[in-house]
Amino acid sequence: MGLNGLLDIELSVPNPQELNDFWLRRGLVQTSDGVLGTVDRAVQLRIAEGSYRHMSELHLSCESEQGLADIAARIGAMGVDSTVTGTRLTCIDPVFAHRVVIDVGAQHPLSPAQQRAWNYAGDTQRTNNRAPAVVEDSLRVPRRLGHVVLATPHLDDVNAFMFEGLGVRISDQILGGAATMGRVEQDHHNLFIQPGATSSINHYAFEMDDLDAIGKAGQAVIDEYPEANVVGIGRHFIGSNVFWYLLDPAGNMFEFFTDMDQIIDGERWDREVGRRDWGSSENPLQFAVWGPKEPESFFFPADTDVIAAAREALGLR
Ligand SMILES: [Fe+2]
């Protein structure tokens, strides 16, 4: 009866046209003014004008009207007012101050990626042909918005709202709960809360078909903006996803990812594998299984002070 989908987000930035055009060049589709989608999902990214870069709306789906009522009751008990109109709940996130919109709806499956033959050792799947990634003319485009990572100094309040109030299901925590990864779909994480100097978006992430799709799409970005590279390609410990992190023209970090852990049985994940306290002596925390080490800017963006000042000017904590 709870949350079942990450539908889309709205990003507000000082130059929305520049960001819109950037994503059109990455293969997103303009579905209406300021709205970008993918082949499978007409709305994934909405882009608006704002005095500083931030996520201004989080749009989720929920299985039933009863689920909406339950969420309204839980967040109401925390002092967060919400409005339920028909099959939609709206409220304001008590820390980040973005709009939270939850619609009753079913999950939208993604059409399967076109598989590329890969010559594994002892299992040759492609003979007498060059690799598809070599001969394909066009880039594989982003398939869906997969997750959003938010940073804040107010972890207790955000975690209470997100995981207890909205009911995002916890998949893993690190450093004794300092960072929490949760899901509303079956991806290991659709929402990830981590410590930060000010409340801001750390990154948003698009799922890609495979490793070559990440490599070629990421390469196209740094061909345009060499300074856009942040860290990649590598494979994370937590969530297992292969990643490449880059900057969009507004200064938001985004990720192209593939091969994330999928959790369809939360009890089984918790019991057999997950919710380890990564960062403890038994499970030392590292950014990646393999790949470059993350730069300091991954956790401390260069414009943190700008965002903090903008939020202070708006009376936001
Ligand atoms: Fe990510």
Residues whose N, C-alpha, C, O or C-beta is under 5 A from the ligand:
A	BS01	LIG	A205 E255
